[in-house]
Amino acid sequence: MGKLQDKVAVITGGVSGIGAATARLFAAEGAKLVLADFNEEKGASFKAELESEGAEAVFVKADVTNEADVKNIYDTALSTFGKVDILFNNAGIGSVKPTEELTYAEWRKTVEVDLDGVFLVAQAAIKEFLKSGGGVIVNTASMYGWVGSPGSAAYNAAKAGVINLSRSLGLEFAERNIRVNALCPGFIETPILGETDRKFLTNATPMKRLGKSEEIAKAVLFMASDDSSFMTGNSIIVDGGYTAQ
Ligand SMILES: NC(=O)c1ccc[n+]([C@@H]2O[C@H](COP(=O)([O-])OP(=O)(O)OC[C@H]3O[C@@H](n4cnc5c(N)ncnc54)[C@H](O)[C@@H]3O)[C@@H](O)[C@H]2O)c1
């Protein structure tokens, strides 16, 4: 029996990078998947790929910053699978620009997706979990929620917000069977890195390599499963040693 046998998991940003690797691992552990992302094309092909491997999955086109879309994620989950047990709240965008060149609109966009979106999707999950009797949330933050870096003020501020949001929600619902934790990856080889110089990222990482999405998915599985049954309001950093420096 898998660690997530017959659990229903919503994964935002679930069709690429860390979200997709986690979807594969969750499916291998017996979960049914609700993949929410605004990339419809990748969504359709990834859902088909998972189904061809025997997984049960539904794709919902959703922008996590849109309240109606967020409601539709849970409506679809409930109408397809009848319940939601797990939220991997993972959709996010990167932002690298010198602060003196950053427009307020660019700042707002990053914070809107990387912090407001995490709140909206978590809040909707909590409303369901309060009705159903409980659930688990893993919010994707970043090692850059713990340490700063030049040229990513909006991203780093949003990710620090996700860590303290997770602490606050973990405490608020600790006695109501809802666990909330944060995932803090280091540099992981996914499309979000864009054109960023891989040599620079590799050299900055004590283990002298980038992480793989599959290595991050294992930490998500720990936080989403009963293996972490006594953990809430906290974070796991998986960064090849970066924040230990
Ligand atoms: N890759 C890294 O080095 C790294 C490091 C730390 C944290 N993270 C975080 O991990 C998470 C996953 O990123 P990834 O590295 O897998 O990158 P990715 O670009 O492969 O995946 C991000 C996914 O989120 C989706 N998305 C973006 N904005 C959205 C929105 N408004 N609504 C719905 N979906 C949206 C994208 O379409 C994409 O599928 C992000 O929150 C990112 O900030 C990544």
The ligand as an SDF file (V2000), in Angstrom:
LIG
                    3D

 44 48  0  0  0  0  0  0  0  0999 V2000
   13.5570   25.7200   -9.3100 N   0  0  0  0  0  0  0  0  0  0  0  0
   14.0880   26.3480   -8.2830 C   0  0  0  0  0  0  0  0  0  0  0  0
   15.3130   26.5880   -8.2470 O   0  0  0  0  0  0  0  0  0  0  0  0
   13.2270   26.7900   -7.1320 C   0  0  0  0  0  0  0  0  0  0  0  0
   13.8610   27.1680   -5.9350 C   0  0  0  0  0  0  0  0  0  0  0  0
   13.0920   27.5670   -4.8580 C   0  0  0  0  0  0  0  0  0  0  0  0
   11.7060   27.5990   -4.9590 C   0  0  0  0  0  0  0  0  0  0  0  0
   11.1190   27.2360   -6.1350 N   0  0  0  0  0  0  0  0  0  0  0  0
    9.6620   27.3150   -6.1840 C   0  0  0  0  0  0  0  0  0  0  0  0
    9.1440   26.0650   -6.5890 O   0  0  0  0  0  0  0  0  0  0  0  0
    7.8510   26.2720   -7.1640 C   0  0  0  0  0  0  0  0  0  0  0  0
    7.7640   25.4660   -8.4510 C   0  0  0  0  0  0  0  0  0  0  0  0
    8.6480   26.0050   -9.3810 O   0  0  0  0  0  0  0  0  0  0  0  0
    9.4910   25.1350  -10.4240 P   0  0  0  0  0  0  0  0  0  0  0  0
   10.9110   25.3500  -10.1070 O   0  0  0  0  0  0  0  0  0  0  0  0
    8.9550   23.7670  -10.5030 O   0  0  0  0  0  0  0  0  0  0  0  0
    9.2130   25.9780  -11.7570 O   0  0  0  0  0  0  0  0  0  0  0  0
    8.2640   25.7280  -13.0260 P   0  0  0  0  0  0  0  0  0  0  0  0
    8.2750   26.9980  -13.7760 O   0  0  0  0  0  0  0  0  0  0  0  0
    8.6900   24.4730  -13.7040 O   0  0  0  0  0  0  0  0  0  0  0  0
    6.8300   25.4740  -12.3850 O   0  0  0  0  0  0  0  0  0  0  0  0
    5.9900   26.5160  -11.9490 C   0  0  0  0  0  0  0  0  0  0  0  0
    4.5830   26.2060  -12.4050 C   0  0  0  0  0  0  0  0  0  0  0  0
    3.7060   27.1780  -11.8320 O   0  0  0  0  0  0  0  0  0  0  0  0
    2.7690   27.5680  -12.8270 C   0  0  0  0  0  0  0  0  0  0  0  0
    2.2570   28.9010  -12.5180 N   0  0  0  0  0  0  0  0  0  0  0  0
    2.9440   30.0720  -12.4650 C   0  0  0  0  0  0  0  0  0  0  0  0
    2.1190   31.0800  -12.1610 N   0  0  0  0  0  0  0  0  0  0  0  0
    0.8760   30.5340  -12.0090 C   0  0  0  0  0  0  0  0  0  0  0  0
   -0.4010   31.0670  -11.6810 C   0  0  0  0  0  0  0  0  0  0  0  0
   -0.5820   32.3860  -11.4640 N   0  0  0  0  0  0  0  0  0  0  0  0
   -1.4510   30.2310  -11.6070 N   0  0  0  0  0  0  0  0  0  0  0  0
   -1.2920   28.9050  -11.8400 C   0  0  0  0  0  0  0  0  0  0  0  0
   -0.1110   28.3460  -12.1650 N   0  0  0  0  0  0  0  0  0  0  0  0
    0.9580   29.1560  -12.2380 C   0  0  0  0  0  0  0  0  0  0  0  0
    3.5590   27.5340  -14.1310 C   0  0  0  0  0  0  0  0  0  0  0  0
    2.7030   27.4550  -15.2640 O   0  0  0  0  0  0  0  0  0  0  0  0
    4.4240   26.2810  -13.9330 C   0  0  0  0  0  0  0  0  0  0  0  0
    3.7640   25.1170  -14.4000 O   0  0  0  0  0  0  0  0  0  0  0  0
    7.7000   27.7840   -7.3300 C   0  0  0  0  0  0  0  0  0  0  0  0
    6.8910   28.2820   -6.2940 O   0  0  0  0  0  0  0  0  0  0  0  0
    9.1160   28.2880   -7.1930 C   0  0  0  0  0  0  0  0  0  0  0  0
    9.1750   29.6250   -6.7280 O   0  0  0  0  0  0  0  0  0  0  0  0
   11.8470   26.8280   -7.2060 C   0  0  0  0  0  0  0  0  0  0  0  0
  1  2  1  0
  2  3  2  0
  2  4  1  0
  4  5  1  0
  4 44  2  0
  5  6  2  0
  6  7  1  0
  7  8  2  0
  8  9  1  0
  8 44  1  0
  9 10  1  0
  9 42  1  0
 10 11  1  0
 11 12  1  0
 11 40  1  0
 12 13  1  0
 13 14  1  0
 14 15  2  0
 14 16  1  0
 14 17  1  0
 17 18  1  0
 18 19  2  0
 18 20  1  0
 18 21  1  0
 21 22  1  0
 22 23  1  0
 23 24  1  0
 23 38  1  0
 24 25  1  0
 25 26  1  0
 25 36  1  0
 26 27  1  0
 26 35  1  0
 27 28  2  0
 28 29  1  0
 29 30  1  0
 29 35  2  0
 30 31  1  0
 30 32  2  0
 32 33  1  0
 33 34  2  0
 34 35  1  0
 36 37  1  0
 36 38  1  0
 38 39  1  0
 40 41  1  0
 40 42  1  0
 42 43  1  0
M  CHG  2   8   1  16  -1
M  END
$$$$
